[in-house]
Amino acid sequence: MGKGRIEMKYFVALLMIGLSNYSYAFDRITLIPDGKISFQNPINYNAPFKKAYFSELEAGDNLSQATVMLHGKDRENYRVALQLETSLSVNAEGPHLDLTEWKHCTTKWHRLKIADNHTVLLPNFDAVNVDCFPEVTHDEINAAVLAKGGEEWVRILNGEGWPEGYSPVEVSLSTARIKIEKLINTQWQVVTVINIAIAMGC
């Protein structure tokens, strides 16, 4: 029994070492900006990867047509997908109330092509159909604004100080998600999902 237990522990130790090396063969994800209007510095995510990351872009930064680069070995067994999400905001000529935890238009996952150099070009977000925000009534918006911003924002929503017929409500892009999956034994398994909050109302 003692010898069997030792052999089992030795086998488990070797298995854990093997799994560790297997997991870290692909060791870094980099988001690289495109053009002067995009975010200034690349964003790196290093192994061991979390199941989810939450990052933010500053106002005026742009993730559209950025590049995702996969670093390390064994990159052929991965795939990348993009999902976009919109939210509703109320604008007050500068300040804005973003209802990012309310209702959304969330697109399906779009598979992206991985180039031979293991880079992925994100699409032009203007070319992605995000026209799926659910129909909502004014009363529903009013209740959500009251819960998030209070009476002052309800007054802004309902036209205080605005020209007749003008609505300060708009729906715009609020989140981009990048999903990395790995093929393991004929099954695609999620490595990580990068959630990037995009500044609204600007």
NORLIN-V557424 format. One record per pair of residues at least 6 apart in sequence whose ideal C-beta (glycine too) atoms are under 7 Angstrom apart, sorted by the first residue. I is the first residue (numbers start at 1). J is the second residue. D is the distance in Angstrom with one decimal. If there is no record, write none. Layout:
[[I/J/D] [I/J/D]]
This chain:
[[23/48/6.9] [24/47/5.0] [25/72/5.7] [25/73/4.3] [25/74/3.9] [26/70/6.4] [26/72/4.3] [26/73/6.9] [26/74/5.7] [26/75/5.9] [26/78/6.4] [27/46/6.7] [27/47/4.4] [27/71/5.9] [27/72/4.1] [28/44/6.1] [28/45/6.9] [28/46/5.2] [28/47/6.7] [28/71/3.9] [28/72/6.4] [29/45/4.4] [29/68/6.6] [29/70/6.3] [29/180/6.5] [30/42/5.1] [30/44/5.2] [30/69/4.4] [30/71/6.7] [31/42/6.1] [31/43/4.4] [31/66/5.7] [31/68/6.0] [32/42/5.0] [32/66/6.2] [32/67/4.2] [32/69/6.1] [33/39/5.1] [33/66/5.6] [34/65/4.6] [34/66/5.2] [34/67/6.6] [37/62/5.1] [38/61/6.2] [38/62/4.7] [38/66/6.1] [39/57/5.8] [39/58/7.0] [39/61/4.1] [43/55/6.2] [45/53/5.9] [45/194/6.5] [49/191/5.6] [49/192/4.3] [50/192/6.2] [51/192/6.3] [52/192/6.7] [52/193/4.9] [52/195/6.3] [53/192/6.5] [53/194/4.7] [53/195/6.5] [54/195/4.9] [55/194/6.8] [55/196/4.9] [56/197/4.6] [57/63/6.2] [57/196/6.2] [57/197/6.9] [57/198/5.4] [57/199/6.2] [58/199/6.6] [59/199/4.2] [59/202/4.9] [60/202/6.7] [63/122/6.6] [63/176/5.3] [63/196/6.1] [63/198/6.8] [64/122/6.7] [64/124/5.5] [64/125/4.1] [65/121/6.7] [65/122/5.9] [65/124/5.5] [66/122/5.1] [67/119/5.4] [67/120/6.9] [67/121/5.7] [68/80/6.1] [68/119/6.8] [68/120/4.2] [68/122/6.7] [68/178/6.3] [69/118/6.7] [69/119/5.0] [70/78/6.2] [70/118/4.6] [75/118/4.8] [77/182/5.8] [77/183/4.5] [78/180/6.1] [78/181/6.6] [78/182/5.4] [79/111/6.6] [79/181/5.2] [79/188/6.9] [80/112/4.8] [80/114/6.3] [80/120/4.8] [80/178/6.6] [80/180/5.8] [81/109/4.2] [81/110/6.1] [81/111/5.2] [81/112/6.3] [81/179/4.6] [82/110/4.9] [82/112/5.8] [82/122/6.2] [82/176/6.9] [82/177/7.0] [82/178/5.9] [83/106/6.7] [83/107/5.6] [83/109/5.2] [83/177/4.3] [84/107/4.9] [84/125/6.4] [84/128/5.6] [84/130/5.5] [84/173/6.2] [84/176/5.6] [85/104/5.0] [85/105/6.8] [85/106/4.7] [85/174/5.8] [85/175/4.1] [86/104/6.2] [86/105/4.4] [86/130/5.1] [86/133/5.9] [86/171/5.2] [86/172/6.1] [86/173/5.5] [86/174/5.9] [87/98/6.2] [87/99/5.7] [87/100/4.7] [87/102/6.9] [87/104/5.6] [87/174/3.9] [87/200/6.6] [88/99/4.9] [88/102/6.6] [88/103/6.8] [88/169/6.4] [88/171/5.2] [89/96/5.0] [89/97/6.3] [89/98/4.5] [89/99/6.6] [89/170/6.0] [89/172/6.6] [89/200/4.8] [89/201/4.6] [90/96/6.4] [90/97/4.6] [90/145/6.0] [90/153/6.0] [90/156/6.1] [90/157/5.3] [90/168/5.2] [90/169/5.7] [91/168/4.8] [91/170/6.5] [91/201/5.1] [92/156/5.0] [92/168/6.5] [96/200/6.6] [96/201/3.1] [97/145/6.4] [97/148/6.1] [97/149/4.4] [97/153/5.0] [98/174/6.9] [98/200/4.7] [98/201/6.4] [99/144/5.4] [99/148/6.0] [100/174/5.2] [102/144/5.0] [103/134/5.4] [103/136/6.4] [105/130/5.3] [105/132/4.0] [105/133/4.1] [107/128/6.5] [107/130/6.1] [109/179/6.4] [112/120/4.8] [113/120/6.9] [114/120/5.4] [125/173/6.4] [130/173/6.7] [133/171/4.9] [141/157/6.8] [141/169/6.6] [142/154/6.2] [142/157/6.4] [145/153/5.1] [145/154/5.6] [145/157/5.1] [146/154/5.2] [156/168/6.1] [157/168/6.5] [157/169/6.9] [162/168/6.4] [172/200/5.2] [173/198/5.3] [174/197/6.8] [174/198/5.8] [174/200/5.4] [175/195/6.1] [175/196/6.7] [175/197/5.8] [175/198/6.4] [176/196/4.8] [176/198/6.3] [177/193/5.8] [177/194/6.8] [177/195/5.3] [178/194/4.4] [179/190/6.4] [179/193/4.9] [180/191/4.4] [180/192/5.3] [181/188/4.6] [181/189/6.3] [181/190/5.5] [181/191/6.2] [182/189/5.7] [182/191/5.1]]
